[in-house]
């Protein structure tokens, strides 16, 4: 699978590294210094290359991993994306210049995934890799399969591709359902949310099974079964 990384920062670079180790090809794009992309591509080896956002967007499977405020610029550089599958790792955080502090408040009933899906017509969007920090994700392969990675949105085919990438990162993929159920994945860290918390695969699957039919019960179970999360950056949205 060829993966276009739109944003090779903290989370994007971790995803790219694990993807190349699993045998996938990646095109790295969007960094403050283009030289950083070239250096990372050299580190990752022959399966990685640095390119522009437009070049990375030529891949059929994309990962968008940039600060919320940078999304419009990335999409403008990417060009038409209809027909693509895109994993969205973003969180609507304080980097948005319209907000002095805290998290951007989305309209009631709108998740970050559904908000971004609305500005990506024709794209199959999957929300993933936004609930755990880059540092935690980087350590996941030391204990493969022991921690769940929630994802939501998309269709059966795109979810199968996303699950492959999640496994390559060292996580057990757990399908939370539609982008509506993704409200559990959205920042901030709070009671009943899975954002900023670690879960065993079994507990995560129980939460996912409840989410589609009884969201309050899923939230209660999330509060009861979360693991002790010692990552000191856990309360900050991932990039």
PASEBA-1860 file (N, C-alpha, C; in nm, 3 decimals):
! residues 239
1> XXXXXXXX> 0.085/-0.119/0.000/0.000/0.000/0.000/0.089/0.124/0.000 ~ 0.054/0.222/-0.084/0.127/0.349/-0.086/0.047/0.451/-0.007 ~ 0.114/0.515/0.088/0.045/0.604/0.182/0.102/0.745/0.167 ~ 0.015/0.841/0.148/0.055/0.981/0.146/0.040/1.041/0.284 ~ 0.149/1.089/0.341/0.146/1.148/0.475/0.137/1.300/0.459 ~ 0.022/1.356/0.490/0.001/1.500/0.482/0.025/1.558/0.621 ~ 0.152/1.586/0.648/0.190/1.634/0.781/0.279/1.534/0.851 ~ 0.408/1.546/0.831/0.503/1.450/0.890/0.561/1.506/1.020
9> XXXXXXXX> 0.472/1.547/1.110/0.515/1.596/1.241/0.524/1.482/1.341 ~ 0.483/1.508/1.465/0.501/1.409/1.571/0.428/1.278/1.542 ~ 0.297/1.286/1.521/0.219/1.164/1.495/0.244/1.113/1.354 ~ 0.246/1.203/1.256/0.265/1.162/1.118/0.394/1.087/1.095 ~ 0.502/1.131/1.159/0.631/1.065/1.141/0.632/0.927/1.206 ~ 0.563/0.913/1.321/0.553/0.781/1.385/0.477/0.685/1.295 ~ 0.366/0.731/1.240/0.288/0.646/1.149/0.370/0.607/1.028 ~ 0.443/0.703/0.972/0.526/0.675/0.855/0.633/0.571/0.886
17> XXXXXXXX> 0.696/0.585/1.001/0.804/0.491/1.038/0.751/0.348/1.049 ~ 0.640/0.333/1.122/0.584/0.198/1.139/0.532/0.143/1.007 ~ 0.479/0.230/0.924/0.426/0.185/0.795/0.537/0.129/0.706 ~ 0.650/0.199/0.702/0.760/0.149/0.618/0.816/0.019/0.675 ~ 0.821/0.009/0.806/0.869/-0.115/0.868/0.777/-0.232/0.835 ~ 0.649/-0.202/0.810/0.552/-0.307/0.776/0.550/-0.335/0.627 ~ 0.634/-0.265/0.549/0.645/-0.293/0.406/0.569/-0.198/0.316 ~ 0.506/-0.094/0.373/0.433/0.002/0.291/0.527/0.110/0.240
25> XXXXXXXX> 0.490/0.174/0.131/0.562/0.290/0.080/0.493/0.416/0.130 ~ 0.573/0.519/0.162/0.515/0.644/0.209/0.576/0.762/0.134 ~ 0.493/0.864/0.115/0.539/0.992/0.062/0.514/1.095/0.171 ~ 0.621/1.156/0.219/0.615/1.250/0.331/0.596/1.392/0.279 ~ 0.507/1.467/0.342/0.486/1.605/0.297/0.445/1.694/0.413 ~ 0.456/1.824/0.390/0.411/1.931/0.479/0.491/1.935/0.610 ~ 0.596/2.014/0.608/0.678/2.041/0.727/0.722/2.186/0.722 ~ 0.752/2.242/0.837/0.799/2.381/0.840/0.925/2.397/0.756
33> XXXXXXXX> 1.012/2.297/0.763/1.137/2.298/0.687/1.139/2.176/0.595 ~ 1.133/2.195/0.463/1.135/2.081/0.372/1.255/1.989/0.391 ~ 1.364/2.045/0.444/1.483/1.963/0.469/1.454/1.855/0.572 ~ 1.360/1.883/0.664/1.324/1.783/0.764/1.259/1.662/0.698 ~ 1.180/1.685/0.595/1.116/1.575/0.524/1.221/1.487/0.456 ~ 1.319/1.551/0.394/1.424/1.476/0.326/1.503/1.394/0.428 ~ 1.535/1.455/0.542/1.611/1.383/0.645/1.533/1.264/0.698 ~ 1.402/1.282/0.719/1.320/1.173/0.769/1.311/1.061/0.665
41> XXXXXXXX> 1.297/1.099/0.539/1.290/0.998/0.433/1.418/0.915/0.428 ~ 1.531/0.981/0.448/1.659/0.908/0.450/1.662/0.811/0.567 ~ 1.616/0.856/0.683/1.612/0.769/0.801/1.525/0.647/0.778 ~ 1.411/0.668/0.712/1.315/0.559/0.695/1.356/0.460/0.586 ~ 1.444/0.501/0.497/1.495/0.407/0.399/1.424/0.412/0.265 ~ 1.448/0.314/0.181/1.404/0.319/0.041/1.253/0.320/0.020 ~ 1.176/0.283/0.119/1.030/0.284/0.103/0.970/0.423/0.127 ~ 1.054/0.521/0.165/1.004/0.655/0.194/1.065/0.757/0.099
49> XXXXXXXX> 0.985/0.856/0.067/1.036/0.968/-0.011/0.970/1.096/0.035 ~ 1.040/1.208/0.019/0.985/1.338/0.053/0.922/1.398/-0.072 ~ 0.815/1.473/-0.053/0.749/1.535/-0.167/0.662/1.651/-0.124 ~ 0.592/1.709/-0.219/0.497/1.814/-0.190/0.366/1.750/-0.143 ~ 0.279/1.833/-0.088/0.148/1.782/-0.047/0.073/1.727/-0.168 ~ 0.082/1.796/-0.281/0.015/1.749/-0.402/0.067/1.613/-0.446 ~ 0.199/1.593/-0.431/0.257/1.463/-0.468/0.213/1.353/-0.372 ~ 0.212/1.384/-0.243/0.168/1.285/-0.144/0.021/1.250/-0.166
57> XXXXXXXX> -0.057/1.348/-0.208/-0.201/1.327/-0.226/-0.233/1.236/-0.345 ~ -0.133/1.203/-0.426/-0.156/1.111/-0.538/-0.177/0.968/-0.489 ~ -0.133/0.938/-0.369/-0.156/0.804/-0.313/-0.306/0.786/-0.289 ~ -0.352/0.663/-0.299/-0.495/0.638/-0.277/-0.532/0.642/-0.129 ~ -0.434/0.616/-0.042/-0.458/0.612/0.102/-0.377/0.723/0.167 ~ -0.445/0.813/0.237/-0.380/0.932/0.292/-0.394/0.938/0.443 ~ -0.296/1.001/0.507/-0.302/1.030/0.650/-0.283/1.180/0.665 ~ -0.382/1.249/0.720/-0.372/1.393/0.744/-0.345/1.414/0.892
65> XXXXXXXX> -0.224/1.462/0.922/-0.180/1.473/1.061/-0.114/1.609/1.082 ~ -0.197/1.711/1.088/-0.148/1.848/1.105/-0.230/1.918/1.213 ~ -0.179/2.028/1.270/-0.260/2.107/1.363/-0.388/2.154/1.294 ~ -0.492/2.168/1.372/-0.624/2.204/1.318/-0.618/2.329/1.230 ~ -0.545/2.429/1.274/-0.539/2.555/1.200/-0.471/2.540/1.064 ~ -0.392/2.435/1.046/-0.320/2.415/0.921/-0.400/2.336/0.818 ~ -0.513/2.281/0.858/-0.590/2.196/0.766/-0.629/2.268/0.637 ~ -0.682/2.391/0.642/-0.718/2.457/0.517/-0.600/2.470/0.420
73> XXXXXXXX> -0.482/2.503/0.472/-0.365/2.517/0.386/-0.327/2.384/0.323 ~ -0.332/2.278/0.402/-0.298/2.145/0.350/-0.395/2.104/0.240 ~ -0.524/2.125/0.263/-0.623/2.085/0.164/-0.609/2.168/0.037 ~ -0.575/2.295/0.050/-0.555/2.380/-0.068/-0.436/2.331/-0.151 ~ -0.331/2.287/-0.083/-0.213/2.237/-0.154/-0.236/2.098/-0.214 ~ -0.323/2.021/-0.150/-0.345/1.883/-0.195/-0.419/1.876/-0.327 ~ -0.510/1.971/-0.350/-0.592/1.965/-0.470/-0.709/1.869/-0.451 ~ -0.779/1.834/-0.559/-0.896/1.747/-0.546/-0.861/1.612/-0.486
81> XXXXXXXX> -0.941/1.569/-0.387/-0.913/1.443/-0.318/-1.028/1.343/-0.330 ~ -1.128/1.375/-0.409/-1.244/1.286/-0.422/-1.198/1.146/-0.464 ~ -1.254/1.046/-0.399/-1.219/0.908/-0.427/-1.111/0.853/-0.337 ~ -1.049/0.939/-0.257/-0.941/0.894/-0.168/-0.998/0.844/-0.035 ~ -0.918/0.762/0.032/-0.942/0.725/0.171/-0.844/0.804/0.256 ~ -0.894/0.873/0.358/-0.809/0.960/0.439/-0.830/0.935/0.587 ~ -0.721/0.910/0.657/-0.725/0.902/0.803/-0.696/1.040/0.859 ~ -0.785/1.087/0.944/-0.774/1.219/1.006/-0.731/1.201/1.151
89> XXXXXXXX> -0.614/1.252/1.186/-0.563/1.239/1.323/-0.578/1.369/1.403 ~ -0.643/1.469/1.345/-0.641/1.603/1.404/-0.735/1.618/1.523 ~ -0.707/1.719/1.603/-0.793/1.761/1.713/-0.811/1.912/1.705 ~ -0.933/1.963/1.728/-0.957/2.108/1.717/-0.903/2.181/1.839 ~ -0.772/2.209/1.839/-0.708/2.262/1.958/-0.678/2.410/1.949 ~ -0.608/2.459/2.048/-0.586/2.602/2.063/-0.492/2.660/1.959 ~ -0.435/2.579/1.872/-0.351/2.635/1.766/-0.435/2.711/1.664 ~ -0.567/2.693/1.669/-0.655/2.770/1.583/-0.644/2.917/1.622
97> XXXXXXXX> -0.603/3.005/1.530/-0.579/3.145/1.567/-0.705/3.219/1.610 ~ -0.823/3.163/1.586/-0.947/3.229/1.626/-0.979/3.207/1.773 ~ -0.899/3.125/1.840/-0.927/3.093/1.979/-0.802/3.113/2.063 ~ -0.819/3.189/2.171/-0.705/3.225/2.253/-0.653/3.105/2.330 ~ -0.742/3.023/2.382/-0.698/2.909/2.461/-0.803/2.799/2.457 ~ -0.763/2.682/2.501/-0.857/2.570/2.507/-0.885/2.512/2.369 ~ -0.994/2.438/2.361/-1.031/2.368/2.238/-1.142/2.442/2.166 ~ -1.137/2.436/2.035/-1.243/2.493/1.955/-1.373/2.419/1.985
105> XXXXXXXX> -1.479/2.492/2.005/-1.608/2.430/2.031/-1.681/2.409/1.900 ~ -1.705/2.284/1.866/-1.776/2.253/1.743/-1.926/2.264/1.767 ~ -2.004/2.282/1.660/-2.150/2.288/1.676/-2.201/2.161/1.745 ~ -2.309/2.175/1.818/-2.367/2.062/1.890/-2.399/1.948/1.793 ~ -2.358/1.829/1.830/-2.384/1.712/1.746/-2.284/1.691/1.634 ~ -2.185/1.780/1.623/-2.083/1.769/1.517/-1.952/1.723/1.579 ~ -1.899/1.613/1.531/-1.770/1.566/1.578/-1.660/1.624/1.491 ~ -1.537/1.617/1.537/-1.426/1.668/1.456/-1.415/1.591/1.325
113> XXXXXXXX> -1.445/1.461/1.330/-1.441/1.382/1.208/-1.548/1.422/1.108 ~ -1.671/1.443/1.156/-1.778/1.483/1.064/-1.756/1.625/1.013 ~ -1.696/1.711/1.094/-1.665/1.847/1.050/-1.566/1.844/0.934 ~ -1.462/1.762/0.948/-1.363/1.754/0.841/-1.417/1.679/0.720 ~ -1.502/1.581/0.742/-1.562/1.510/0.629/-1.644/1.606/0.544 ~ -1.709/1.703/0.608/-1.792/1.798/0.534/-1.709/1.888/0.443 ~ -1.581/1.912/0.480/-1.497/1.994/0.392/-1.409/1.909/0.302 ~ -1.440/1.780/0.295/-1.368/1.689/0.206/-1.469/1.608/0.124
121> XXXXXXXX> -1.546/1.674/0.038/-1.648/1.602/-0.039/-1.586/1.493/-0.126 ~ -1.651/1.377/-0.125/-1.604/1.266/-0.206/-1.494/1.184/-0.144 ~ -1.448/1.225/-0.025/-1.341/1.153/0.045/-1.403/1.060/0.149 ~ -1.350/0.941/0.161/-1.389/0.850/0.268/-1.300/0.877/0.387 ~ -1.356/0.938/0.491/-1.276/0.982/0.605/-1.290/0.885/0.722 ~ -1.177/0.854/0.780/-1.169/0.769/0.900/-1.097/0.849/1.008 ~ -1.154/0.850/1.126/-1.088/0.917/1.239/-1.007/0.813/1.316 ~ -0.880/0.842/1.339/-0.794/0.749/1.414/-0.667/0.822/1.456
129> XXXXXXXX> -0.594/0.763/1.549/-0.464/0.812/1.594/-0.471/0.950/1.660 ~ -0.588/0.993/1.704/-0.599/1.125/1.768/-0.617/1.117/1.919 ~ -0.637/0.997/1.974/-0.671/0.988/2.116/-0.551/0.966/2.206 ~ -0.438/0.927/2.149/-0.318/0.898/2.228/-0.203/0.983/2.174 ~ -0.115/1.026/2.263/-0.008/1.116/2.223/0.095/1.045/2.136 ~ 0.173/1.125/2.065/0.276/1.071/1.977/0.376/0.987/2.055 ~ 0.412/1.033/2.176/0.507/0.957/2.256/0.454/0.820/2.292 ~ 0.328/0.814/2.331/0.266/0.686/2.365/0.262/0.596/2.241
137> XXXXXXXX> 0.225/0.655/2.127/0.216/0.576/2.005/0.353/0.522/1.962 ~ 0.456/0.601/1.984/0.590/0.557/1.946/0.636/0.436/2.025 ~ 0.586/0.423/2.150/0.626/0.312/2.235/0.540/0.188/2.216 ~ 0.434/0.199/2.139/0.335/0.091/2.132/0.392/-0.041/2.082 ~ 0.488/-0.036/1.991/0.538/-0.161/1.934/0.620/-0.243/2.032 ~ 0.655/-0.184/2.145/0.724/-0.264/2.246/0.629/-0.365/2.310 ~ 0.499/-0.337/2.299/0.397/-0.426/2.355/0.286/-0.443/2.252 ~ 0.315/-0.503/2.137/0.218/-0.506/2.028/0.087/-0.574/2.065
145> XXXXXXXX> -0.021/-0.510/2.024/-0.153/-0.567/2.041/-0.212/-0.555/2.180 ~ -0.141/-0.494/2.273/-0.191/-0.489/2.411/-0.279/-0.368/2.441 ~ -0.273/-0.267/2.355/-0.353/-0.147/2.374/-0.441/-0.127/2.251 ~ -0.565/-0.085/2.275/-0.660/-0.063/2.166/-0.634/0.072/2.099 ~ -0.662/0.077/1.969/-0.669/0.204/1.896/-0.808/0.213/1.836 ~ -0.887/0.306/1.888/-1.021/0.327/1.834/-1.012/0.395/1.697 ~ -1.105/0.359/1.609/-1.121/0.432/1.483/-1.268/0.430/1.446 ~ -1.308/0.525/1.361/-1.449/0.533/1.324/-1.462/0.598/1.188
153> XXXXXXXX> -1.583/0.585/1.129/-1.609/0.641/0.998/-1.578/0.542/0.888 ~ -1.587/0.589/0.765/-1.547/0.506/0.652/-1.645/0.395/0.619 ~ -1.602/0.308/0.529/-1.679/0.191/0.490/-1.596/0.066/0.518 ~ -1.650/-0.050/0.484/-1.583/-0.175/0.520/-1.444/-0.184/0.457 ~ -1.433/-0.145/0.330/-1.303/-0.156/0.263/-1.201/-0.060/0.324 ~ -1.241/0.065/0.342/-1.147/0.163/0.398/-1.110/0.129/0.541 ~ -1.206/0.074/0.615/-1.175/0.036/0.752/-1.076/-0.081/0.757 ~ -1.085/-0.170/0.661/-0.989/-0.281/0.656/-0.848/-0.228/0.631
161> XXXXXXXX> -0.836/-0.128/0.545/-0.705/-0.067/0.520/-0.654/0.005/0.645 ~ -0.744/0.078/0.711/-0.705/0.148/0.833/-0.661/0.050/0.941 ~ -0.732/-0.062/0.951/-0.695/-0.162/1.051/-0.555/-0.217/1.026 ~ -0.519/-0.235/0.899/-0.383/-0.280/0.867/-0.280/-0.182/0.921 ~ -0.305/-0.053/0.900/-0.211/0.049/0.945/-0.205/0.055/1.097 ~ -0.318/0.039/1.162/-0.323/0.041/1.308/-0.244/-0.077/1.366 ~ -0.259/-0.194/1.306/-0.182/-0.311/1.351/-0.033/-0.285/1.332 ~ 0.003/-0.222/1.222/0.145/-0.192/1.197/0.202/-0.098/1.302
169> XXXXXXXX> 0.115/-0.017/1.363/0.160/0.075/1.468/0.174/0.007/1.604 ~ 0.133/-0.121/1.612/0.145/-0.193/1.738/0.020/-0.195/1.823 ~ -0.093/-0.147/1.765/-0.218/-0.141/1.839/-0.316/-0.247/1.790 ~ -0.415/-0.275/1.873/-0.528/-0.359/1.833/-0.638/-0.267/1.783 ~ -0.677/-0.278/1.656/-0.780/-0.188/1.603/-0.918/-0.220/1.658 ~ -0.991/-0.117/1.699/-1.127/-0.135/1.750/-1.217/-0.034/1.680 ~ -1.312/-0.086/1.604/-1.403/-0.004/1.524/-1.514/0.051/1.613 ~ -1.516/0.183/1.629/-1.616/0.246/1.715/-1.747/0.272/1.640
177> XXXXXXXX> -1.745/0.258/1.509/-1.867/0.278/1.431/-1.857/0.396/1.338 ~ -1.961/0.478/1.337/-1.968/0.593/1.247/-1.896/0.713/1.306 ~ -1.888/0.820/1.226/-1.828/0.944/1.277/-1.908/1.002/1.392 ~ -2.036/0.970/1.400/-2.118/1.018/1.512/-2.071/0.959/1.644 ~ -2.040/0.827/1.644/-1.987/0.764/1.765/-1.849/0.819/1.799 ~ -1.786/0.882/1.700/-1.655/0.942/1.723/-1.654/1.053/1.825 ~ -1.771/1.095/1.873/-1.774/1.195/1.980/-1.696/1.145/2.101 ~ -1.691/1.014/2.121/-1.615/0.959/2.234/-1.465/0.980/2.215
185> XXXXXXXX> -1.422/0.994/2.090/-1.279/1.009/2.060/-1.232/1.153/2.063 ~ -1.326/1.245/2.064/-1.288/1.386/2.055/-1.233/1.441/2.185 ~ -1.137/1.534/2.172/-1.086/1.607/2.286/-1.197/1.696/2.342 ~ -1.189/1.733/2.471/-1.079/1.711/2.564/-1.094/1.581/2.642 ~ -0.992/1.550/2.720/-0.998/1.438/2.811/-1.106/1.467/2.915 ~ -1.201/1.376/2.931/-1.315/1.401/3.018/-1.381/1.270/3.055 ~ -1.470/1.273/3.151/-1.542/1.153/3.192/-1.622/1.098/3.074 ~ -1.608/0.969/3.051/-1.686/0.903/2.947/-1.623/0.905/2.810
193> XXXXXXXX> -1.517/0.983/2.791/-1.450/0.987/2.661/-1.335/0.887/2.659 ~ -1.301/0.840/2.539/-1.184/0.754/2.526/-1.061/0.836/2.490 ~ -1.079/0.965/2.459/-0.967/1.052/2.429/-0.876/1.065/2.551 ~ -0.746/1.051/2.528/-0.650/1.068/2.638/-0.644/0.952/2.733 ~ -0.707/0.839/2.697/-0.708/0.722/2.784/-0.663/0.599/2.707 ~ -0.605/0.503/2.778/-0.566/0.376/2.717/-0.663/0.268/2.763 ~ -0.693/0.175/2.671/-0.787/0.066/2.700/-0.731/-0.066/2.648 ~ -0.761/-0.172/2.720/-0.727/-0.304/2.667/-0.818/-0.332/2.548
201> XXXXXXXX> -0.777/-0.418/2.456/-0.863/-0.451/2.342/-1.000/-0.503/2.384 ~ -1.006/-0.590/2.484/-1.135/-0.647/2.525/-1.228/-0.538/2.577 ~ -1.178/-0.451/2.663/-1.263/-0.344/2.715/-1.305/-0.249/2.605 ~ -1.214/-0.219/2.514/-1.246/-0.129/2.403/-1.355/-0.186/2.314 ~ -1.351/-0.316/2.290/-1.454/-0.379/2.206/-1.589/-0.374/2.275 ~ -1.592/-0.388/2.405/-1.718/-0.377/2.478/-1.774/-0.236/2.468 ~ -1.689/-0.136/2.477/-1.732/0.003/2.462/-1.788/0.026/2.323 ~ -1.718/-0.024/2.221/-1.762/-0.007/2.083/-1.895/-0.076/2.058
209> XXXXXXXX> -1.915/-0.193/2.118/-2.040/-0.266/2.098/-2.159/-0.188/2.153 ~ -2.138/-0.113/2.261/-2.245/-0.035/2.321/-2.269/0.098/2.250 ~ -2.165/0.152/2.186/-2.170/0.290/2.139/-2.282/0.317/2.039 ~ -2.308/0.224/1.951/-2.407/0.248/1.846/-2.549/0.253/1.898 ~ -2.578/0.182/2.007/-2.716/0.172/2.055/-2.740/0.241/2.189 ~ -2.632/0.259/2.266/-2.650/0.318/2.398/-2.524/0.397/2.434 ~ -2.514/0.517/2.378/-2.394/0.597/2.397/-2.367/0.629/2.544 ~ -2.468/0.665/2.625/-2.441/0.690/2.767/-2.382/0.569/2.838
217> XXXXXXXX> -2.431/0.448/2.804/-2.376/0.326/2.866/-2.232/0.305/2.822 ~ -2.203/0.334/2.695/-2.065/0.322/2.646/-1.974/0.417/2.720 ~ -2.022/0.537/2.747/-1.943/0.636/2.820/-1.918/0.593/2.965 ~ -2.019/0.536/3.026/-2.000/0.487/3.164/-1.896/0.375/3.167 ~ -1.904/0.286/3.068/-1.808/0.176/3.063/-1.668/0.228/3.038 ~ -1.656/0.331/2.954/-1.525/0.391/2.928/-1.464/0.446/3.056 ~ -1.546/0.511/3.137/-1.495/0.566/3.263/-1.452/0.457/3.360 ~ -1.521/0.343/3.355/-1.494/0.235/3.449/-1.375/0.149/3.410
225> XXXXXXXX> -1.343/0.142/3.281/-1.244/0.045/3.234/-1.116/0.106/3.180 ~ -1.101/0.236/3.185/-0.980/0.299/3.133/-0.858/0.253/3.214 ~ -0.746/0.247/3.146/-0.621/0.209/3.210/-0.557/0.331/3.277 ~ -0.462/0.306/3.364/-0.385/0.415/3.421/-0.291/0.466/3.312 ~ -0.306/0.592/3.277/-0.229/0.650/3.166/-0.125/0.743/3.224 ~ 0.000/0.701/3.220/0.106/0.775/3.288/0.180/0.872/3.197 ~ 0.145/0.876/3.068/0.212/0.968/2.977/0.184/1.111/3.022 ~ 0.287/1.190/3.056/0.265/1.324/3.108/0.205/1.420/3.007
233> XXXXXXX> 0.207/1.386/2.878/0.149/1.474/2.776/0.009/1.429/2.736 ~ -0.050/1.338/2.814/-0.176/1.275/2.773/-0.291/1.374/2.760 ~ -0.289/1.483/2.832/-0.402/1.576/2.825/-0.391/1.672/2.709 ~ -0.280/1.668/2.636/-0.266/1.757/2.522/-0.304/1.683/2.394 ~ -0.381/1.745/2.305/-0.416/1.680/2.181/-0.293/1.639/2.102 ~ -0.300/1.525/2.036/-0.187/1.481/1.954/-0.181/1.562/1.828 ~ -0.065/1.560/1.765/-0.046/1.632/1.638/-0.028/1.529/1.527
END
